[in-house]
Amino acid sequence: MAAAVSTPLGTLTSYPFVQHVDISVLGSLLSLSAGALIYVGATHLLPAAEREPRRYSLLALAAGIATAIGITLSQ
């Protein structure tokens, strides 16, 4: 719940500052953030997901793929 509330708040707070950051620095910061997200997902969330029934895992995978396709097509 805390992440769901803090993410939009952080986005709105940092938006004015991000516009003044050099594009190469911004790319480096975003890649660092993506790496941290992958690390957390691989070390903490993946073991818990492996204990879930296979049907739900496949449903979650399909929902994630559909969401990515929807975002890509909407641009």
N, C-alpha and C positions, 0 to 999 in steps of 0.2 A: 504494500500500500504506500509505503514511503517513497519508493522509486516511481510509482505512478503519479504521485503528486509533485515530486521534486523535479522530474524531467521537464515538464512544460514550464515550470517556474524558472528553472535554469536556462532554458532556451530563451524565454522572454527577457531575462536579466542580461544574458550575454550577447544578445543580438546587436545592440549598438556598438559593442566593442569588437565584434568579429568583423564588421565592415571595414575596420581600419587595420586589420592584420594582413601582412603580405601573403599572397596566394601560396607561395612555397611553404611558409611557416604554417599556414592553416592546413595544408595537406599533411604536413608532418604531425601536427597535433591530432588531426582526425584519424590518421593511421595508428597513432599511439592509443587513442581511445578505442578503435576497433580491435586492436590487439588485446587490450584489457578485457573487453567484452568477450572475445573468443576464449581467453584464459579462464574467466569465471564460468562460462558455459561448459568448457571442457572439464574443468576440475570439480565443479560443484553440482551442476545441473545434469550432466550426462549420466553419472552413476545413478542418480535418482530416476532418470527417465528409463534406464535399462530395467528397472524393477516393475515398470508399468506393463500392462498387457499389450501385446503386439498390435492389436487392432487399434487401440487408442494412439499408439505411436505413429502408425501409418496415417491415421486421420489427421493428426497434428502436422505431419510432414506435408500432406496434401493441402491443408489449410495454409501453411506457410508458403508453399509454392504458388498457390492461387493468389495470395496476397501480394507476393512479389510481382507476379504477372500483371495483376490489376494496377499496381503502382506504376509499372513500366508502361503499360498501355494508356494510362491516364495523362501522361506527360505530353 
